[in-house]
Amino acid sequence: MKFFLGMDMSCYTTSCAVADEEGNIIYDSRRPLVVPAGKKGLRQQEMVFLHIKQVREVFPEGYPFAAVAVSTSPRDIEGSYMPVFAACESFGQVAAQASGAEFYRLTHQHGHIAAALIGNEMPDQFLALHV
């Protein structure tokens, strides 16, 4: 059986999921980044540090990955960048290299769209709006 790892480190959640070759989600773990009381948010460097600290809490063990796909930018346009996605890309590349898996760069927006399609038949064409 083949297993596929998906990773996303967005502004406020560290996430890992594993799907089997039939598309079943067999592992799904997420940890939100904690915003200290009284603060309105986190700076990018704080987010990167927190993702690095907690990725080990969500990373799946014991699966021989055939492919690893990670969010490497917010959107699929030139110049779309946030440091949190650089951390995600690095962890994903290490996971792929360690398991001899294919490595795929996706976007955070791709993840939202794909999640909406889980359990639904994929149409030939569709329009997605991510707000």
N, C-alpha and C positions, 0 to 999 in steps of 0.2 A: 504494500500500500504506500502511496505517495502522500506527503504532507507539505503544506504550503503555509509559510509564516507571513503575516502582515503586521507591520509596526507603524505607529503614528505617535509623534510627540508634539502635540499642539501646544497652544499657549496655556492650557489649563488641565491637560490630561495626558498621562503616559499610558499607552495602550498596546497590547499584543493579542493576536488571535491566530489560531491554527485551523485550517480547513483541510479535509481529506480530498481525495481525487474525485469524489462524487459531489463536492460542494458543501458538505456538512460542516458546520462550525463545531469543532470538537474541543476547542479551548478558547476562552475569551476572558481576558483580565485587564482591568483598568484601575488606575490610581489617579485621583485628581491631585493637582498641585494645591497646596494649602496657602491661601492668602492670609497673612497675619491679621488679627483683629485690628480694626482701625485703619487698615490700608485699603486703597481702592484697586489695587492690582499688583502685578509683579513686573519688574524690569526683565528684559530678555536674558541678561546674564544670570539673574536669579532663577529663571525658568530652566535654563540650560543646566545649572548646578543641581536643581531639584530632580530633573529628568535623569541625570547621571546617577544620582543617589538612589532613585527608586526603580530604575529599569530592571534591576535584579529581582524586584518583588513581583513583577508581572511577566518576566520572560519565561516561556515554557521550556521544560526540560524533558529529554528523552525522545524527541521526535527527529527522525532523519529527514531533514528538509530537502525537497526537490527544487524549491524556489523560495526566495525571500523577496517581498515587495514592501517598500517603505515610502512614506511621505518625505519628499526632499524639498518641497516648496509649498507655499500656500495655494498658488494657482499655476496653470500651465501657460504662463506668458513670460516673455523676457523681463528680467528684473524683479520677478516675484521672489522675495527672499526674506527669511527670518532665521536667526541663529538657532532656534530650537530645532529646526529641520536639519541643520548640519549635524547635530548630535544624533538624530534619528538615522541619518544616512550612514554615519560612522558605525553605529551599533549594527545596523542591517548588513553592511558590507562585511563586518567581522563574522556575523552569524552565517552569512553565505559562504565566505571563504572557509570557515571552520568545518562546515558540513558539505562542502563541495557542491553547493546549490547554485542555481542561476540567480542573478540579482537584477531586480527591476526597480527603477525610480518612478514613482508616481507623485501625485500631489495630494494635499489635504482635501482639496475639493473633489478629486477623483474618489477618495474614500467615502465622502458623504453621498455622492451619486451612487456608487456601488452598493452601499448599505441600503439605500432605498429600493434597490432592485432585488435584494435577497428574497427568495421565495416567490418572485414574480417572473413571468416569462419575459425574456429580453426582446423588446420590439426591434424591428429593423432600423427605425429612426425614432428619435424622441427629443424633446426639449427639456432641459433641466434648469431649474432656477434655485440657486443656493444663496440664501440670504443670511 
